[in-house]
């Protein structure tokens, strides 16, 4: 309910979002993307279409009742010539007489009822229609999984680029302070101009890096806005940070892994079921079909319109019948269709075997990538701690006059590299954990 109100708020205020900063958590971002994604909307419509098709097929087995009626005015009644010698003895053969068939007015009212008693294809089709609905629901779930993956990756990409800006700002602040101190030392004659220029070069490089980082951050936010369906230019602020807790809190297990948890495999299973129903349908063509029909109505005719609607002139009639269709020989058409269905089932089974092998490879690759990123985090964290210690020691030596600014610049560059490596490895580990969840079919699990 909370998510519904959140989405409703966005819809009602969509024009004002461009001028306001919208704060979003990961869960809210995913819900918003699911609500706005046009492909997913079409998937939901496809579900409704499948359910409508299922009901349409069900209606075939229900009684089909129709009413047919009408009144006709014969402004020129049909006439014909007949040989009256056949009906009147003594009249020479070949004597023709003009005879009128019908009257000026005639009418008819019919009630038709048709009912299928038995049709093997119909009963197979009912099961196939339900399986078709199941397939459309699984296709929708696949779209939801893809949206979850895209939004989560875009979400953490924004956080990563934001962290890069923060690191650049810290380094700029540090070099700004160092540049001012060195400038004063130069003015007092304690250092050479070369020392000032070295720091200024590093400072200018950081300013250039800052511009690139800002552009990358803005681009990542626009990509994120696109993923969740927000207008271009909407200002957003993501709630959360890229920390080691995201990695340490992630746990995966292969004990309960089942191929059917992968939506792609589950879709193939449903496709295989549909192919089996197609096979059963072709086999059912050998069975007879039985139908019943009933017809009841009234008809009348008259040359005088004034008495046309008199009730005693409308005569009733009715029929009750059964129809059976028994297939005898069709030139081996049904056998050919049955063989085709068998081959299609084998094709799906081969696809499932190939997908099983692909899933096995994907699982191994995603776990290996994740474990590598965890190891990289451990190493880069150690390097970051060492780089910070080295910079503090070098800075202290420089302030005491026993160290050169070249050493300080080198240690600052090493610290900057260590920071970037640490947070990049953290980002890659989070992305790898998302890929593991998708590979194991648990991305939608809370």
N, C-alpha and C positions, 0 to 999 in steps of 0.2 A: 504493500500500500504506500509505503514511504517513497518507493521508486516511481510509482504512478504520479504522485503529487509533484515529484521533482521534474518529471518529463512534462507534465502539464504546465508547470511554471515556465519552463523553457519555451514551450509553444506560444504561450500568451505574451511572452516578453522577448520574442526572437529579434525584433527590430532594435531593442535597446541593448542587446548583448554586445554589439560592436563598440559601444561607448563605455561599457562596464567590464570589470575584471571578474571572470567567472571562475570560482574555485571548484575544483573537481577532485574527488578521490578516484582510485582505480575502479572500484565497483560502480560508481556513478558514471564513469566514462564508458564502461562496457554496456551498461543499461541504456545510456543515451545512444550509443552506436547501434544497438539492437533495435531501438525504437525508430531510428532515422534511416537505416540502411535500405536503399531501394531494392537491392537484390533480395534481401530477406523478406521485404514486403511482398515481392512477387512469389517467393517460396510459400509464404502463408496463403496467398491467393491460389497457388497450385494445389495446396492441401484442400482448399475448399472446392476446387474444380474436381479433384479426385473423389471427394465425398459425394459431390453431385453426380458424377459418373456412376458411382456405386449405387446410388438411389435410382438413377435412370435405368440401370440394368435390372435392378430389383423389380421395377414396375413392369418389365416385360412379362413376368410370371403371374401378374395379377390380372383379374378379369378386365377385358377391353370392351367397354360399352359405348355404343354410338347411336345417335338418333339421326334418321334421315327422313325428310319430309318435303313435300312441295305440291304446288298446284300449277297446272299447265292449261293454257288456252290455245286450242288448235284452230287458228283462224282459217285454215284450209285443211280439212280433214283428209287424211290419206285415202286414196281410192285405188282400186285395182280391177282388172278384167278377169273373169273366171268363166270356164266352160260350164254352163248351167245344165248341159245334157247329162252330166254325171249325177245331178240331183233330181232332175225332172224327166221321168220316162216319157218317151214320145216326142221329145224335143230333138230336132236334128243335131247330130254330133257336130261340134264346132260352133254352136251358137253361144256367143259371148254376152255377158251382162255386166255392166259396171256396178261394182259393189263398194260401199264405204266401210272402212274399218275404223272403229273408235267413234267417239263423240266429241262434241265441241269442247267440253271441259272434262278434265280428269285429275285426280289427286291421289296421293299416296303418303302414308306415314309408316315408317319402319323403325323398330328397335332391334339393334344387332348386339349380340353378346358372344365374344370369343374367349375361350379359356384354354391355355396350354395345360395338358394333363401330364405329359412327360416329354422332356427334352434333355438329354444328357449334357449337352453343351451349356444349357442354362444353369444347371446346378454347379458345374465346374466354374462357370463364369462368376457366380456369386462369391465363391472363395477367392477367385483371382481378383475381383474388384476390391475385396477387403485387403488383399495383399498389396494392391496398387496404392491404397490409402496409406498403408504402412510404409511403402517406399517413399511416398511424397513427404511423410513426416521425418524419415531418416535424412532425406535430402535437405530438409529445413535444418535439422540438427547439424548437418555438415556445414552449412552456411554460418550457423551460430558459432561453431568451433573456429572456423576461419576468422570470423569477426573478433572473437575473443583473442586469438593469437595476434592478429594485426594490431588491435588496440593496445594490448599489453606491451608488445614490443615498441610501439610508437610512444607509449606512456613513459617507459624507462629510457627511451632515446632522448626524450625531452629533459628528463631528470639528469641524464648524463651530460648533455650539452650545457645545461644550466650549471652543473658542477664545474665544468671546464671554465666557464666565465668567472665563477667565484675564485678558482685557483689563479686565473690570470690577474684578477683584481688584487688578490693578496700579493702576488709577485710584483705587480706594478707599484703597490703601496710600499713594499719592502725596498725596491730599487729607487723609488722616489726619495725615500728617507736617506738611502745610501748616497744618492747623487747629490743631495743637498750638503751632506756631511763632507763629501769629497771636494765639492766646490769650495767650501769654506777653508778646507785644508790647503787647497791650491791657492786660494787668495792670500793665505798666510805664509805660503812658500814651503809647506811641508810635503807636498806631492807635486808631480809634474802634470802638465796639461794632458799628456797621454793617458794618465790614470782616469781623468775625468771623461775623456773621449771614449775610453773602453766601456765605462758604465753607461754613458749616454747611448752607445750603439745597442747595448743589451736592452736599455729602456725603450728605445725606438722600436726594436724588434717585438717587444712585448705589446706595445701600443698597436702595432700592425696585427699581431696575433689576437688582440682584443677585438678589433674590428671584424676579423674573420669569424671569431667565436660568436659574436653578437649576431652576425648574419646566419650562421649555422643554427643558432638557437631559434631565431625567428622562423627559419625554414622548417625546422623540426616541429615547431608549434603549428605551422600551417598544414603540414602533413598530418599531424594529430587531429586538427580541426576537421580535415577532410575525412579521416577515418571515423570520426564520431558524428559526422553530419552537421557540423556547425558552419555558418557562413564564413567566407574568407575575411580575415581582419578581426575576427572575434578575439578579444583579449582573454586569455585563460591563465590560471595559476594552479598548478598541480600540487595537491596536498601529499607530501611524502618526500623521502630522501633516499638516495642510493647509499645503503649501509650494508655492513656484513651480516646484519640480522636477516636480511632477505635471503641470504645464502644459507646461513646456519639453521634457519627455520624450515628449510626445504628438505623433505625426506621422500625417497622413492623406494619402491619394493617391486621385485620381479616374481614374488611367490604367487600372487593371485593374478598374474598376467594372463589374459585371454585374448586371442585374436579378435573375437567378436566385440571387444571393447573399442576397437578401432572402427570408426564410422565407415571408412571405406570398405572394410571387410564385411561389416554388417549389411551394407548396401548390396554387395555381391551376393550375400546369402539370400537376401530378399529377391534379387534378380534371378537367382537360381530357382527359388520357389515359383516365381512367375513362369519360368521356362518349363517347370514340371507341370504347372496347370495348363500350359499350352499343349504339352504332350498328352495329358489326360483329355483335353478338349478334342484333339484330333482322333484319339482312340474312341471317344464317345460317339463319333460320327457313324460308327458301325451299328449303333443302337437305333431302334425305331423311334419315331416321334409320333405322339398322339395328341390330337387337339379335339375340342368339343366346341360346337357353335349352336346358337339358338337365335331364332328370328321370329318376331311377332309384329303384326301391323294391320293397317286398314287401307283399303283403296276404294275408289268410286269413280264414276263417270256419268256425264249427263249432257244433254243438248240444251238444257234450260238452266241458266245460272240461278234462277230463283229457288230451285229445289236442290241445288248442288250440295248445300251444307245440311240437308236433312239427315238426321242421325240414322234413319232406317235405310239410307242408301249406302252408307259406309259399311263395307263387308270386311270382316276380319279374316286373317290368315296367319299361319305360324308353321315353323319348321324346327326340328331338332335333329342335329346331325353330329357325326363323329368322323374324324379324318385321321388316318394313319399313314405314315410315310416310312416305308421299309427300304433301306439302301440295299441294292443287289450288286451292281457292278458300276464302277466309275472310272475304269481304265487305270486302276492302281493309283489314283490321285491321293486317296487318304493315306496309303502306305508311304508315298513319297513325302507327304507332310509330316508323318510320324518320324521318319528318318531324319528330316530336317530338324525337328524338335530335339531329337536325341543328340545330334551333332552340336546344337546350340548349348545344350546342357554340358556337354564335354568342354566346350569352349569356356564356359563360366568356371567350371572346375579347374581348368588350367590357369585361368586368371587368378583364382583363389590361391592356388599353389604358388604362383609367381609372387603374389602379394604377401604371402606368408614369409617367403624368403626375403622379400624386400623389407618387411617389417623387422625381421630378425637383424638385418644389416643396419636399419635405421636405429633400432634400440641400442645396438652395440656402439654405433658411431656417436649417438647423442650422449650416452653414458661416458664414453671415453672423452668426448669434448668437455663435458661437465667436470669430470674428475681432473682433467688437465687445467681447466680454469681455476678450480679450487686450489690446486698446487701453485698456480701462478699467483693467486691472491696471497698465499702464505709467503712466497718468496718476495713478491713486490712490497708486501707490508714490512718485511724485514729491511728491504732496501730503503723504504721510505723512512723508517726509524733511524737507520744509519745516516741517510742523507741529511736528515734534520739535525742529528748530533754533529755531523761534520760542518754543516753551515753555521751552527751556533758557535762551535769552537773557532772556525775561521773568522767569523764576524768579531769575536772577542779579541783574537790576535790582531785583527786589523785596527780595532779601536785602540788597542794598547800600543800600536805602532810597531809590532814585531811581525806583522804579516802584510803581504801585498794585496792590492785590490784585484789583481789577476787571479789569485787563489780564491778570493771571495766571489768573483764572477763565476769561476768554474764550479765552485760549490753550490752557487745559486742555480746554475743551469742543471747540475746533477739533481738538485732537489726538485726542480720543476719537472724533469724527466721522470723521476721516481713517483711524483704525485700523479702525473698523467698515466703512467703504467699501472699504478695501483687502482685508480678509478676505472680505467679501461678494462682491466681484468675483472673488477667487480661487476661492471656492466655486462661483459661477455658471459660471466657466470650466471647472472640473472636470466639472460637470453637463453643460455643453454638449459636452464631449469625449465623454462617455458617449453622448449622443444622436447625435453624429456616427457613432460606431462602430455603433450600432444601425441608423441610417439607411443606412449603407454595407454592412450585413450582416457586419460584422467584430467584433461584440461578443464572440463566443466565441473569437476568435483570441488566442493567447498573445502 
